[in-house]
Amino acid sequence: MNKKRGIYNVIMLVTLSIIITFVLTTLLMYNYFQDKNNYLILPSEDTAKLTELDRTLIGLKNIIDKKYLGEINEEELYEGAIKGYISALNDKYSSYYTKEEMDDVNVALLGNYVGVGAYIQADLDNNVIKVLSPIEDSPAKEAGLLSGDIIYKVDGVEYNGEEINKASNAMKGKEGTTVDVEVIRDGEIKKFTITTRSIKVYHISSEVIENNIGYMYIQTFDEGCAEEFKQKYEEISKKNIKSLIIDLRDNGGGIVDETLEILDCMLDKNKTALITVDKDGKEQISKTEKNKIIDIPIVVLVNEQTASASEIMAGALKDHKRATIVGTKTYGKGVIQELMYLTSGAALKLTTNEYYTPNRNKINEIGIKPDYEIELTKEEDTQLKKAIELLK
């Protein structure tokens, strides 16, 4: 997602700024079949103009209406048809959101909601739901949920990767609601009872650590992240920091434009920050627009869950030799999604662009290799330790 440059990127769940338009999935259905209630109805146009898909849907609708014994929920049929249409793209990043699902996304983007407080992501390769990270000062964090936990059951109901929206909704609700969450960790099932409460999402935490090193952890690139980054950096810069660690571990991405605005703070003006290419091969180059405000040595921490917008940042800083990258190879999500609304409030998230680093390095399915590849151990944060060593 890119609200300024027209590029949007959505990772987690949440993920992610929006343009209003018609949904691609409704090219064959929406124009023909929508009445004021969003129900499938026969089109008024000449049937000779209909495609084979149009005729098939109309035929199925007529057969169901005449023959089906059970109750028919028109709205669920309509939404199920669209979800199935998008699912058949076999693109794990493209999806259709109902109005209710999109309302949840918008609430998360604004940084406030009631729930257990954890970023989760669908791992569709293994068809599971993973915890990217618990939100700071959240019930999930206090209960002991950890990055990498696999959500197994919520209130006794088992969920898989394709049911991430249902699982997410099950972990939300009225403040004070008790939620039983079972996770798989290191092959064992662990159970947690978590009480929901209002969650204020802060994208960035910061502090000054040893040797006058500034440390900033970016959880996600949601709305307002760039301004928060500038404020947090200004606070720690007043404490005479000599260098900076930016922690992007377990950051699944977010709004590309927020990432580009943060890169403005660290790269010289008019430097290439991102290259995107659409399905027709049309290339767009995004360049930094402002004078940088950070001119001290930087180390960026990454891991296998560093994805999408996070990879854009790490890749740009690495290519311009502005930062040293430490950790493990990143996730490899080098494609960008646009989020497009129906007038009903439902929306389509569709993969529309592939992106490359300033040196035209491919990211998708490849990832970014760190300058120093360091595995994290259970005993200590070896990656952070290496970063501090490099900045001494």
TIFIGU-128313 format. One record per residue (C-alpha): chain; x, y, z; residue in three letters; residue number from 1. Coordinates in steps of 0.05 Angstrom, whole numbers, plus 5000, padded with zeros to 4 digits. Example, Ala and Ser with C-alpha at 12.3 -4.5 7.8 and 13.67 -1.06 7.14 Angstrom:
2
(node 'A', (5246, 4910, 5156), 'ala', 1)
(node 'A', (5273, 4979, 5143), 'ser', 2)
END
This chain:
392
(node 'A', (5000, 5000, 5000), 'met', 1)
(node 'A', (5028, 5068, 4983), 'asn', 2)
(node 'A', (4981, 5126, 4998), 'lys', 3)
(node 'A', (5027, 5179, 4969), 'lys', 4)
(node 'A', (5057, 5143, 4911), 'arg', 5)
(node 'A', (4997, 5098, 4897), 'gly', 6)
(node 'A', (5031, 5035, 4924), 'ile', 7)
(node 'A', (5002, 4998, 4983), 'tyr', 8)
(node 'A', (5029, 4939, 5021), 'asn', 9)
(node 'A', (4991, 4899, 5070), 'val', 10)
(node 'A', (5032, 4831, 5128), 'ile', 11)
(node 'A', (5000, 4813, 5183), 'met', 12)
(node 'A', (4943, 4815, 5198), 'leu', 13)
(node 'A', (4941, 4858, 5196), 'val', 14)
(node 'A', (4976, 4889, 5166), 'thr', 15)
(node 'A', (4961, 4959, 5132), 'leu', 16)
(node 'A', (4914, 5062, 5069), 'ser', 17)
(node 'A', (4868, 5055, 5016), 'ile', 18)
(node 'A', (4839, 5078, 4949), 'ile', 19)
(node 'A', (4766, 5073, 4932), 'ile', 20)
(node 'A', (4750, 5036, 4869), 'thr', 21)
(node 'A', (4713, 4975, 4842), 'phe', 22)
(node 'A', (4740, 4907, 4859), 'val', 23)
(node 'A', (4772, 4865, 4804), 'leu', 24)
(node 'A', (4734, 4804, 4827), 'thr', 25)
(node 'A', (4670, 4838, 4809), 'thr', 26)
(node 'A', (4687, 4850, 4736), 'leu', 27)
(node 'A', (4643, 4791, 4720), 'leu', 28)
(node 'A', (4596, 4792, 4779), 'met', 29)
(node 'A', (4588, 4861, 4810), 'tyr', 30)
(node 'A', (4566, 4899, 4748), 'asn', 31)
(node 'A', (4515, 4845, 4729), 'tyr', 32)
(node 'A', (4491, 4817, 4795), 'phe', 33)
(node 'A', (4488, 4870, 4849), 'gln', 34)
(node 'A', (4423, 4900, 4874), 'asp', 35)
(node 'A', (4418, 4948, 4933), 'lys', 36)
(node 'A', (4427, 4890, 4982), 'asn', 37)
(node 'A', (4489, 4863, 4947), 'asn', 38)
(node 'A', (4450, 4800, 4928), 'tyr', 39)
(node 'A', (4461, 4762, 4863), 'leu', 40)
(node 'A', (4405, 4776, 4814), 'ile', 41)
(node 'A', (4394, 4766, 4740), 'leu', 42)
(node 'A', (4424, 4821, 4697), 'pro', 43)
(node 'A', (4381, 4866, 4654), 'ser', 44)
(node 'A', (4430, 4865, 4596), 'glu', 45)
(node 'A', (4423, 4821, 4535), 'asp', 46)
(node 'A', (4444, 4751, 4556), 'thr', 47)
(node 'A', (4483, 4745, 4491), 'ala', 48)
(node 'A', (4534, 4793, 4521), 'lys', 49)
(node 'A', (4546, 4749, 4581), 'leu', 50)
(node 'A', (4610, 4709, 4590), 'thr', 51)
(node 'A', (4612, 4635, 4604), 'glu', 52)
(node 'A', (4625, 4651, 4678), 'leu', 53)
(node 'A', (4564, 4696, 4680), 'asp', 54)
(node 'A', (4520, 4643, 4651), 'arg', 55)
(node 'A', (4547, 4590, 4698), 'thr', 56)
(node 'A', (4534, 4632, 4760), 'leu', 57)
(node 'A', (4464, 4650, 4737), 'ile', 58)
(node 'A', (4450, 4577, 4722), 'gly', 59)
(node 'A', (4476, 4555, 4790), 'leu', 60)
(node 'A', (4435, 4608, 4824), 'lys', 61)
(node 'A', (4372, 4586, 4789), 'asn', 62)
(node 'A', (4384, 4512, 4806), 'ile', 63)
(node 'A', (4397, 4528, 4879), 'ile', 64)
(node 'A', (4335, 4571, 4884), 'asp', 65)
(node 'A', (4291, 4517, 4854), 'lys', 66)
(node 'A', (4321, 4454, 4883), 'lys', 67)
(node 'A', (4361, 4466, 4946), 'tyr', 68)
(node 'A', (4327, 4437, 5008), 'leu', 69)
(node 'A', (4361, 4478, 5061), 'gly', 70)
(node 'A', (4360, 4552, 5078), 'glu', 71)
(node 'A', (4394, 4600, 5030), 'ile', 72)
(node 'A', (4434, 4658, 5056), 'asn', 73)
(node 'A', (4442, 4704, 4996), 'glu', 74)
(node 'A', (4495, 4747, 5027), 'glu', 75)
(node 'A', (4539, 4687, 5045), 'glu', 76)
(node 'A', (4531, 4659, 4974), 'leu', 77)
(node 'A', (4552, 4726, 4945), 'tyr', 78)
(node 'A', (4613, 4732, 4990), 'glu', 79)
(node 'A', (4631, 4659, 4983), 'gly', 80)
(node 'A', (4631, 4666, 4907), 'ala', 81)
(node 'A', (4679, 4725, 4910), 'ile', 82)
(node 'A', (4725, 4692, 4961), 'lys', 83)
(node 'A', (4728, 4630, 4918), 'gly', 84)
(node 'A', (4743, 4671, 4856), 'tyr', 85)
(node 'A', (4802, 4706, 4890), 'ile', 86)
(node 'A', (4826, 4642, 4923), 'ser', 87)
(node 'A', (4833, 4610, 4855), 'ala', 88)
(node 'A', (4888, 4660, 4838), 'leu', 89)
(node 'A', (4931, 4617, 4884), 'asn', 90)
(node 'A', (4965, 4680, 4910), 'asp', 91)
(node 'A', (4975, 4676, 4985), 'lys', 92)
(node 'A', (4977, 4752, 4990), 'tyr', 93)
(node 'A', (4912, 4768, 4952), 'ser', 94)
(node 'A', (4846, 4762, 4988), 'ser', 95)
(node 'A', (4775, 4789, 4994), 'tyr', 96)
(node 'A', (4751, 4822, 5058), 'tyr', 97)
(node 'A', (4678, 4827, 5077), 'thr', 98)
(node 'A', (4655, 4893, 5105), 'lys', 99)
(node 'A', (4659, 4866, 5176), 'glu', 100)
(node 'A', (4730, 4840, 5164), 'glu', 101)
(node 'A', (4750, 4906, 5133), 'met', 102)
(node 'A', (4722, 4944, 5193), 'asp', 103)
(node 'A', (4770, 4904, 5237), 'asp', 104)
(node 'A', (4828, 4920, 5192), 'val', 105)
(node 'A', (4813, 4995, 5194), 'asn', 106)
(node 'A', (4808, 4994, 5270), 'val', 107)
(node 'A', (4877, 4961, 5274), 'ala', 108)
(node 'A', (4906, 5011, 5225), 'leu', 109)
(node 'A', (4883, 5067, 5271), 'leu', 110)
(node 'A', (4921, 5035, 5327), 'gly', 111)
(node 'A', (4864, 5019, 5376), 'asn', 112)
(node 'A', (4822, 4957, 5386), 'tyr', 113)
(node 'A', (4798, 4910, 5441), 'val', 114)
(node 'A', (4831, 4842, 5441), 'gly', 115)
(node 'A', (4889, 4800, 5468), 'val', 116)
(node 'A', (4941, 4843, 5433), 'gly', 117)
(node 'A', (4984, 4802, 5385), 'ala', 118)
(node 'A', (5007, 4809, 5314), 'tyr', 119)
(node 'A', (4991, 4744, 5277), 'ile', 120)
(node 'A', (5006, 4720, 5206), 'gln', 121)
(node 'A', (4980, 4664, 5163), 'ala', 122)
(node 'A', (5034, 4614, 5142), 'asp', 123)
(node 'A', (4997, 4585, 5083), 'leu', 124)
(node 'A', (5055, 4540, 5062), 'asp', 125)
(node 'A', (5043, 4501, 5127), 'asn', 126)
(node 'A', (4970, 4523, 5134), 'asn', 127)
(node 'A', (4980, 4550, 5205), 'val', 128)
(node 'A', (4974, 4616, 5241), 'ile', 129)
(node 'A', (5037, 4643, 5272), 'lys', 130)
(node 'A', (5047, 4696, 5325), 'val', 131)
(node 'A', (5092, 4749, 5295), 'leu', 132)
(node 'A', (5099, 4785, 5361), 'ser', 133)
(node 'A', (5057, 4803, 5422), 'pro', 134)
(node 'A', (5043, 4877, 5428), 'ile', 135)
(node 'A', (5081, 4912, 5483), 'glu', 136)
(node 'A', (5041, 4922, 5548), 'asp', 137)
(node 'A', (4985, 4876, 5521), 'ser', 138)
(node 'A', (4949, 4818, 5554), 'pro', 139)
(node 'A', (4982, 4770, 5504), 'ala', 140)
(node 'A', (5051, 4795, 5524), 'lys', 141)
(node 'A', (5035, 4790, 5598), 'glu', 142)
(node 'A', (5006, 4720, 5590), 'ala', 143)
(node 'A', (5070, 4695, 5557), 'gly', 144)
(node 'A', (5055, 4688, 5483), 'leu', 145)
(node 'A', (5119, 4690, 5442), 'leu', 146)
(node 'A', (5140, 4704, 5371), 'ser', 147)
(node 'A', (5137, 4640, 5331), 'gly', 148)
(node 'A', (5081, 4608, 5371), 'asp', 149)
(node 'A', (5030, 4572, 5327), 'ile', 150)
(node 'A', (4958, 4589, 5344), 'ile', 151)
(node 'A', (4925, 4520, 5351), 'tyr', 152)
(node 'A', (4858, 4533, 5385), 'lys', 153)
(node 'A', (4818, 4592, 5410), 'val', 154)
(node 'A', (4764, 4576, 5460), 'asp', 155)
(node 'A', (4769, 4503, 5441), 'gly', 156)
(node 'A', (4760, 4515, 5366), 'val', 157)
(node 'A', (4817, 4494, 5321), 'glu', 158)
(node 'A', (4840, 4543, 5266), 'tyr', 159)
(node 'A', (4885, 4535, 5206), 'asn', 160)
(node 'A', (4922, 4587, 5164), 'gly', 161)
(node 'A', (4863, 4598, 5117), 'glu', 162)
(node 'A', (4820, 4616, 5177), 'glu', 163)
(node 'A', (4863, 4672, 5204), 'ile', 164)
(node 'A', (4807, 4723, 5202), 'asn', 165)
(node 'A', (4761, 4678, 5243), 'lys', 166)
(node 'A', (4817, 4665, 5293), 'ala', 167)
(node 'A', (4832, 4739, 5298), 'ser', 168)
(node 'A', (4759, 4755, 5311), 'asn', 169)
(node 'A', (4756, 4701, 5364), 'ala', 170)
(node 'A', (4812, 4736, 5402), 'met', 171)
(node 'A', (4775, 4802, 5403), 'lys', 172)
(node 'A', (4711, 4824, 5436), 'gly', 173)
(node 'A', (4682, 4865, 5492), 'lys', 174)
(node 'A', (4733, 4888, 5542), 'glu', 175)
(node 'A', (4741, 4839, 5599), 'gly', 176)
(node 'A', (4724, 4777, 5559), 'thr', 177)
(node 'A', (4764, 4715, 5577), 'thr', 178)
(node 'A', (4796, 4679, 5517), 'val', 179)
(node 'A', (4829, 4610, 5522), 'asp', 180)
(node 'A', (4886, 4606, 5472), 'val', 181)
(node 'A', (4925, 4542, 5457), 'glu', 182)
(node 'A', (4991, 4548, 5419), 'val', 183)
(node 'A', (5042, 4499, 5394), 'ile', 184)
(node 'A', (5113, 4516, 5416), 'arg', 185)
(node 'A', (5172, 4471, 5403), 'asp', 186)
(node 'A', (5125, 4414, 5389), 'gly', 187)
(node 'A', (5086, 4421, 5454), 'glu', 188)
(node 'A', (5017, 4450, 5466), 'ile', 189)
(node 'A', (5014, 4507, 5515), 'lys', 190)
(node 'A', (4950, 4537, 5542), 'lys', 191)
(node 'A', (4938, 4610, 5562), 'phe', 192)
(node 'A', (4877, 4644, 5591), 'thr', 193)
(node 'A', (4878, 4717, 5568), 'ile', 194)
(node 'A', (4830, 4773, 5586), 'thr', 195)
(node 'A', (4817, 4822, 5530), 'thr', 196)
(node 'A', (4825, 4897, 5539), 'arg', 197)
(node 'A', (4832, 4960, 5498), 'ser', 198)
(node 'A', (4898, 4958, 5462), 'ile', 199)
(node 'A', (4936, 5020, 5441), 'lys', 200)
(node 'A', (4985, 5001, 5387), 'val', 201)
(node 'A', (5052, 5037, 5390), 'tyr', 202)
(node 'A', (5092, 5022, 5329), 'his', 203)
(node 'A', (5160, 5039, 5358), 'ile', 204)
(node 'A', (5196, 5030, 5424), 'ser', 205)
(node 'A', (5263, 5064, 5437), 'ser', 206)
(node 'A', (5317, 5070, 5489), 'glu', 207)
(node 'A', (5391, 5085, 5498), 'val', 208)
(node 'A', (5433, 5024, 5513), 'ile', 209)
(node 'A', (5507, 5015, 5528), 'glu', 210)
(node 'A', (5561, 5056, 5494), 'asn', 211)
(node 'A', (5512, 5112, 5478), 'asn', 212)
(node 'A', (5477, 5069, 5426), 'ile', 213)
(node 'A', (5406, 5087, 5408), 'gly', 214)
(node 'A', (5359, 5028, 5400), 'tyr', 215)
(node 'A', (5292, 5031, 5362), 'met', 216)
(node 'A', (5246, 4971, 5352), 'tyr', 217)
(node 'A', (5195, 4980, 5296), 'ile', 218)
(node 'A', (5137, 4931, 5305), 'gln', 219)
(node 'A', (5099, 4948, 5242), 'thr', 220)
(node 'A', (5094, 5002, 5189), 'phe', 221)
(node 'A', (5022, 5022, 5203), 'asp', 222)
(node 'A', (4991, 5091, 5195), 'glu', 223)
(node 'A', (5030, 5144, 5232), 'gly', 224)
(node 'A', (5093, 5101, 5240), 'cys', 225)
(node 'A', (5139, 5152, 5205), 'ala', 226)
(node 'A', (5119, 5210, 5250), 'glu', 227)
(node 'A', (5127, 5165, 5311), 'glu', 228)
(node 'A', (5196, 5145, 5286), 'phe', 229)
(node 'A', (5217, 5218, 5281), 'lys', 230)
(node 'A', (5191, 5235, 5350), 'gln', 231)
(node 'A', (5224, 5175, 5382), 'lys', 232)
(node 'A', (5290, 5189, 5348), 'tyr', 233)
(node 'A', (5288, 5262, 5370), 'glu', 234)
(node 'A', (5278, 5239, 5442), 'glu', 235)
(node 'A', (5338, 5192, 5443), 'ile', 236)
(node 'A', (5382, 5239, 5402), 'ser', 237)
(node 'A', (5378, 5289, 5459), 'lys', 238)
(node 'A', (5415, 5237, 5501), 'lys', 239)
(node 'A', (5478, 5243, 5458), 'asn', 240)
(node 'A', (5473, 5177, 5422), 'ile', 241)
(node 'A', (5533, 5161, 5377), 'lys', 242)
(node 'A', (5502, 5106, 5335), 'ser', 243)
(node 'A', (5435, 5072, 5323), 'leu', 244)
(node 'A', (5406, 5001, 5321), 'ile', 245)
(node 'A', (5341, 4993, 5283), 'ile', 246)
(node 'A', (5307, 4927, 5301), 'asp', 247)
(node 'A', (5262, 4900, 5245), 'leu', 248)
(node 'A', (5259, 4828, 5271), 'arg', 249)
(node 'A', (5189, 4799, 5266), 'asp', 250)
(node 'A', (5164, 4861, 5230), 'asn', 251)
(node 'A', (5118, 4834, 5176), 'gly', 252)
(node 'A', (5112, 4900, 5139), 'gly', 253)
(node 'A', (5055, 4949, 5130), 'gly', 254)
(node 'A', (5047, 5014, 5091), 'ile', 255)
(node 'A', (5103, 5023, 5041), 'val', 256)
(node 'A', (5096, 5099, 5042), 'asp', 257)
(node 'A', (5110, 5100, 5117), 'glu', 258)
(node 'A', (5174, 5061, 5103), 'thr', 259)
(node 'A', (5196, 5109, 5048), 'leu', 260)
(node 'A', (5184, 5169, 5094), 'glu', 261)
(node 'A', (5229, 5138, 5147), 'ile', 262)
(node 'A', (5283, 5125, 5094), 'leu', 263)
(node 'A', (5280, 5200, 5080), 'asp', 264)
(node 'A', (5309, 5208, 5150), 'cys', 265)
(node 'A', (5370, 5165, 5136), 'met', 266)
(node 'A', (5389, 5172, 5062), 'leu', 267)
(node 'A', (5412, 5233, 5024), 'asp', 268)
(node 'A', (5360, 5270, 4984), 'lys', 269)
(node 'A', (5342, 5244, 4914), 'asn', 270)
(node 'A', (5370, 5174, 4927), 'lys', 271)
(node 'A', (5332, 5114, 4899), 'thr', 272)
(node 'A', (5294, 5080, 4955), 'ala', 273)
(node 'A', (5250, 5031, 4917), 'leu', 274)
(node 'A', (5237, 5005, 4847), 'ile', 275)
(node 'A', (5170, 4974, 4831), 'thr', 276)
(node 'A', (5147, 4939, 4767), 'val', 277)
(node 'A', (5075, 4924, 4748), 'asp', 278)
(node 'A', (5046, 4867, 4705), 'lys', 279)
(node 'A', (5059, 4907, 4641), 'asp', 280)
(node 'A', (5132, 4918, 4659), 'gly', 281)
(node 'A', (5120, 4991, 4675), 'lys', 282)
(node 'A', (5173, 5014, 4724), 'glu', 283)
(node 'A', (5166, 5066, 4779), 'gln', 284)
(node 'A', (5226, 5092, 4818), 'ile', 285)
(node 'A', (5213, 5122, 4887), 'ser', 286)
(node 'A', (5267, 5170, 4911), 'lys', 287)
(node 'A', (5280, 5204, 4977), 'thr', 288)
(node 'A', (5249, 5272, 4981), 'glu', 289)
(node 'A', (5279, 5307, 5042), 'lys', 290)
(node 'A', (5347, 5320, 5073), 'asn', 291)
(node 'A', (5366, 5266, 5122), 'lys', 292)
(node 'A', (5364, 5279, 5197), 'ile', 293)
(node 'A', (5404, 5218, 5219), 'ile', 294)
(node 'A', (5478, 5218, 5203), 'asp', 295)
(node 'A', (5506, 5168, 5251), 'ile', 296)
(node 'A', (5527, 5094, 5241), 'pro', 297)
(node 'A', (5468, 5047, 5236), 'ile', 298)
(node 'A', (5459, 4972, 5245), 'val', 299)
(node 'A', (5394, 4939, 5224), 'val', 300)
(node 'A', (5371, 4874, 5257), 'leu', 301)
(node 'A', (5331, 4825, 5214), 'val', 302)
(node 'A', (5306, 4753, 5217), 'asn', 303)
(node 'A', (5265, 4704, 5177), 'glu', 304)
(node 'A', (5200, 4741, 5196), 'gln', 305)
(node 'A', (5226, 4808, 5171), 'thr', 306)
(node 'A', (5182, 4818, 5110), 'ala', 307)
(node 'A', (5154, 4864, 5057), 'ser', 308)
(node 'A', (5161, 4938, 5077), 'ala', 309)
(node 'A', (5215, 4918, 5127), 'ser', 310)
(node 'A', (5254, 4887, 5070), 'glu', 311)
(node 'A', (5246, 4951, 5030), 'ile', 312)
(node 'A', (5279, 4989, 5087), 'met', 313)
(node 'A', (5335, 4938, 5099), 'ala', 314)
(node 'A', (5349, 4931, 5025), 'gly', 315)
(node 'A', (5354, 5006, 5012), 'ala', 316)
(node 'A', (5400, 5018, 5072), 'leu', 317)
(node 'A', (5443, 4960, 5052), 'lys', 318)
(node 'A', (5449, 4979, 4978), 'asp', 319)
(node 'A', (5468, 5051, 4995), 'his', 320)
(node 'A', (5518, 5025, 5046), 'lys', 321)
(node 'A', (5482, 5066, 5098), 'arg', 322)
(node 'A', (5473, 5010, 5148), 'ala', 323)
(node 'A', (5502, 4942, 5166), 'thr', 324)
(node 'A', (5451, 4885, 5166), 'ile', 325)
(node 'A', (5456, 4834, 5222), 'val', 326)
(node 'A', (5414, 4771, 5234), 'gly', 327)
(node 'A', (5385, 4717, 5189), 'thr', 328)
(node 'A', (5360, 4719, 5118), 'lys', 329)
(node 'A', (5293, 4756, 5112), 'thr', 330)
(node 'A', (5226, 4727, 5092), 'tyr', 331)
(node 'A', (5227, 4744, 5018), 'gly', 332)
(node 'A', (5160, 4780, 5006), 'lys', 333)
(node 'A', (5179, 4824, 4947), 'gly', 334)
(node 'A', (5109, 4839, 4922), 'val', 335)
(node 'A', (5062, 4896, 4938), 'ile', 336)
(node 'A', (4987, 4894, 4947), 'gln', 337)
(node 'A', (4936, 4948, 4933), 'glu', 338)
(node 'A', (4874, 4951, 4977), 'leu', 339)
(node 'A', (4812, 4969, 4937), 'met', 340)
(node 'A', (4742, 4982, 4965), 'tyr', 341)
(node 'A', (4673, 4964, 4941), 'leu', 342)
(node 'A', (4620, 5015, 4955), 'thr', 343)
(node 'A', (4590, 4965, 5005), 'ser', 344)
(node 'A', (4653, 4971, 5049), 'gly', 345)
(node 'A', (4681, 4904, 5029), 'ala', 346)
(node 'A', (4750, 4905, 4998), 'ala', 347)
(node 'A', (4800, 4868, 4954), 'leu', 348)
(node 'A', (4873, 4862, 4971), 'lys', 349)
(node 'A', (4908, 4846, 4906), 'leu', 350)
(node 'A', (4981, 4835, 4887), 'thr', 351)
(node 'A', (4997, 4888, 4834), 'thr', 352)
(node 'A', (5072, 4902, 4836), 'asn', 353)
(node 'A', (5138, 4868, 4848), 'glu', 354)
(node 'A', (5192, 4909, 4881), 'tyr', 355)
(node 'A', (5268, 4911, 4877), 'tyr', 356)
(node 'A', (5322, 4944, 4919), 'thr', 357)
(node 'A', (5358, 5006, 4892), 'pro', 358)
(node 'A', (5411, 4961, 4862), 'asn', 359)
(node 'A', (5355, 4922, 4827), 'arg', 360)
(node 'A', (5363, 4861, 4871), 'asn', 361)
(node 'A', (5302, 4815, 4871), 'lys', 362)
(node 'A', (5270, 4803, 4939), 'ile', 363)
(node 'A', (5210, 4759, 4925), 'asn', 364)
(node 'A', (5221, 4686, 4946), 'glu', 365)
(node 'A', (5294, 4704, 4958), 'ile', 366)
(node 'A', (5299, 4753, 5016), 'gly', 367)
(node 'A', (5357, 4796, 5039), 'ile', 368)
(node 'A', (5421, 4764, 5062), 'lys', 369)
(node 'A', (5452, 4800, 5123), 'pro', 370)
(node 'A', (5523, 4826, 5122), 'asp', 371)
(node 'A', (5533, 4786, 5185), 'tyr', 372)
(node 'A', (5491, 4723, 5189), 'glu', 373)
(node 'A', (5480, 4708, 5262), 'ile', 374)
(node 'A', (5432, 4656, 5290), 'glu', 375)
(node 'A', (5393, 4675, 5353), 'leu', 376)
(node 'A', (5404, 4630, 5413), 'thr', 377)
(node 'A', (5358, 4617, 5472), 'lys', 378)
(node 'A', (5412, 4637, 5521), 'glu', 379)
(node 'A', (5423, 4708, 5496), 'glu', 380)
(node 'A', (5406, 4757, 5441), 'asp', 381)
(node 'A', (5468, 4741, 5399), 'thr', 382)
(node 'A', (5443, 4785, 5342), 'gln', 383)
(node 'A', (5436, 4847, 5386), 'leu', 384)
(node 'A', (5503, 4830, 5418), 'lys', 385)
(node 'A', (5536, 4830, 5349), 'lys', 386)
(node 'A', (5503, 4897, 5332), 'ala', 387)
(node 'A', (5531, 4929, 5395), 'ile', 388)
(node 'A', (5600, 4900, 5380), 'glu', 389)
(node 'A', (5599, 4931, 5311), 'leu', 390)
(node 'A', (5580, 5000, 5338), 'leu', 391)
(node 'A', (5630, 5003, 5395), 'lys', 392)
END
